[in-house]
Structure formats: structure tokens, C-alpha cells
Amino acid sequence: MKEDNKILKLVYTFFLGLLLAIFVGVGINTFYPGPKAPEFPIELNTYGKAPELTSEQIKIQKNWDQKAAQHNKDMRPYNRNVSILTLVSAVIFLVVSMIFEKRIKIIADGVMLGGLFTLLYSIGRGFASENSKYVFAVVSVGLVIVLYLGYHRFVREHGIVSKIAKEKS
């Protein structure tokens, strides 16, 4: 029975973390929607037809290519902004998890996992911004956060540092 409880806690922690990351993504998409993608012109649908385009279709194709290129250009700052919002959310989740880690451990663990999932989402959106300096900054922040959390949760909490110091004396 005790083993079942451990598995249920693990599943709950993972599910809470995943749900928090989805919550952030859906919330951002709801209240800060991205630029609308251009619709592919039906005139260019050559399925089942000869592969050669007419002069009119070539004009339509060029026009659509320009709209698609502009959409891709518009998406870069949007992805950067979404990355910033998710990075802030991830930091908030991680701070909340550290505040509550002694009181409500299972929820704190789920919130921490949600913060890490949200951080991964932020890094992915950072890559989509196609700005290498920004990506480097986001990855650096992520690295610092993960190193701190690893130290805080696994080294300091379990007294590994003090055990090593005692062994040396």
C-alpha cells in the first residue's frame, strides 16, 4: 500500500508540473495571441493537377511568399516576448516552490517541476526568436536557476556539504 502511495505522489507531482506549464502556455495564448498566419491561397492547390503554375498562380505564390515572410518576421519579437513572460512565470513558480517546500512538500515539488517545464518552454520560445544573444541570455538564466535549485534541494537540504566537511576533518 505504501508503494502505491509513492507512485501516486510521483504521478501527481508530474501531472501538477505539466498542468502548470500548460496553464502558462494557454494563458499567454489567450491573453497575448500571436500574429495571425496568412492562409494558403486555394488557387495554389495543385493536388491532382499539372505541376506547372500559370502566370496568375505565380503572382499569387509570390504574394503569399511575401505574406509568409512577413509573418515569420513578426513572429520573432512575439516569440521573444512569450519567452520573457514564460521565464518570469518559471521564476515565480520556482520561488513559490522554495517557499512552500517545508510545509507542503508534494505541492512544492509539483510547482517546482512546473517551473522547470515552463523554463524549458521559455528556452524553446527563445530559440524561435532567432536572436542568438537573447537565446544565450535565456539559457544562462535557466542554467543558473537549475544549478541553484540543484544545490538548494539536493546538496544543502541533505547536508551533503556538511558530511563532506566532516569526512575531511
C-alpha positions in Angstrom: 0.0 0.0 0.0 2.9 2.4 0.8 4.5 1.7 -2.6 1.2 2.6 -4.3 1.1 5.9 -2.4 4.7 6.8 -3.6 3.7 6.1 -7.2 0.6 8.2 -6.9 2.6 11.0 -5.4 5.1 10.8 -8.2 2.3 10.9 -10.8 0.5 13.8 -9.0 3.8 15.8 -8.9 4.5 15.2 -12.6 0.9 16.0 -13.6 0.8 19.2 -11.5 4.1 20.3 -13.1 2.8 19.6 -16.6 -0.5 21.2 -15.9 1.2 24.4 -14.6 3.3 24.7 -17.8 0.3 24.1 -20.0 -1.6 26.7 -17.9 1.1 29.3 -18.6 1.2 28.5 -22.3 -2.6 28.6 -22.7 -2.9 31.7 -20.6 -0.4 33.6 -22.8 -2.0 32.4 -26.0 -5.4 33.5 -24.7 -4.4 37.0 -23.4 -1.5 37.7 -25.8 -2.3 35.9 -29.1 0.4 35.8 -31.8 0.3 37.3 -35.2 -2.2 35.6 -37.5 -0.6 33.4 -40.1 -1.6 34.0 -43.7 -3.9 31.4 -45.2 -2.5 29.4 -48.1 -4.4 30.5 -51.3 -6.7 27.9 -52.6 -5.7 28.9 -56.1 -2.3 27.3 -55.5 -3.7 23.9 -54.6 -2.3 21.8 -57.4 -3.1 18.5 -55.9 -4.1 16.1 -58.7 -3.3 18.8 -61.4 -0.4 19.5 -63.6 2.6 20.7 -61.5 3.2 23.8 -63.7 1.8 27.1 -62.4 0.0 29.6 -64.6 1.3 33.2 -64.6 -1.7 34.2 -62.3 -0.7 31.4 -59.9 2.9 32.6 -59.9 1.7 36.1 -58.9 -0.4 34.6 -56.1 2.5 32.4 -55.0 4.9 35.5 -54.8 2.3 37.5 -52.9 1.8 34.6 -50.5 5.5 34.1 -50.1 5.8 37.8 -49.1 3.0 37.5 -46.6 4.5 34.3 -45.1 8.0 36.0 -44.8 6.4 39.0 -43.1 4.6 36.7 -40.7 7.8 34.9 -39.9 9.4 38.3 -39.2 6.5 39.3 -37.0 6.8 36.1 -35.0 10.4 36.7 -33.9 9.6 39.5 -31.4 6.4 37.7 -30.4 8.4 34.6 -29.5 10.9 36.7 -27.6 8.1 38.3 -25.6 6.4 35.0 -24.9 9.8 33.7 -23.8 10.2 36.6 -21.4 6.7 36.0 -20.0 7.2 32.3 -19.5 10.7 32.9 -18.0 9.1 35.2 -15.4 6.4 32.6 -14.7 9.0 29.9 -14.3 10.9 32.0 -11.8 7.7 32.7 -9.9 6.9 29.0 -9.8 10.4 28.1 -8.6 10.3 30.8 -5.8 6.8 29.6 -4.7 8.1 26.0 -4.6 11.0 27.0 -2.4 8.7 29.0 0.0 6.4 26.0 0.5 8.9 23.1 0.3 8.9 22.6 4.1 5.1 23.0 4.5 3.5 21.2 1.6 6.3 19.1 0.0 4.2 17.3 -2.6 2.7 20.5 -4.0 6.0 22.3 -3.8 7.6 19.5 -5.8 4.9 19.8 -8.4 5.2 23.5 -8.6 9.0 23.2 -9.0 8.5 20.7 -11.8 6.0 23.1 -13.4 8.6 25.8 -13.1 11.2 23.6 -14.8 8.8 22.7 -17.6 7.9 26.3 -18.0 11.6 27.2 -18.1 12.0 24.6 -20.9 9.1 26.2 -22.8 10.7 29.6 -22.4 14.0 28.4 -23.8 12.2 26.9 -26.7 10.4 30.1 -27.5 13.7 31.9 -27.1 15.2 29.8 -29.8 12.2 30.6 -32.0 13.0 34.3 -31.6 16.1 33.6 -33.8 18.2 36.1 -31.7 21.3 34.3 -30.5 22.2 36.8 -27.8 18.7 36.6 -26.4 18.8 32.8 -26.5 22.2 32.8 -24.7 20.7 35.1 -22.0 17.7 32.8 -21.5 19.8 29.6 -21.5 22.2 31.3 -19.0 19.3 32.3 -16.7 18.0 28.7 -17.0 21.4 27.3 -16.1 21.8 29.5 -13.1 18.3 28.6 -11.9 18.8 24.9 -12.3 22.2 24.9 -10.7 20.8 26.9 -7.7 17.8 24.6 -7.4 20.0 21.5 -7.6 22.2 22.9 -4.8 19.3 24.1 -2.7 17.2 20.9 -3.0 19.8 18.2 -3.1 23.1 19.4 -1.6 22.2 21.9 1.1 19.0 20.2 2.1 20.5 16.8 2.7 23.6 18.1 4.4 26.0 16.7 1.7 28.3 19.7 2.1 28.5 19.3 5.9 29.0 15.5 5.5 32.0 16.1 3.2 33.4 18.6 5.6 33.1 16.2 8.5 34.8 13.4 6.5 37.8 15.7 5.7 38.3 16.6 9.4 
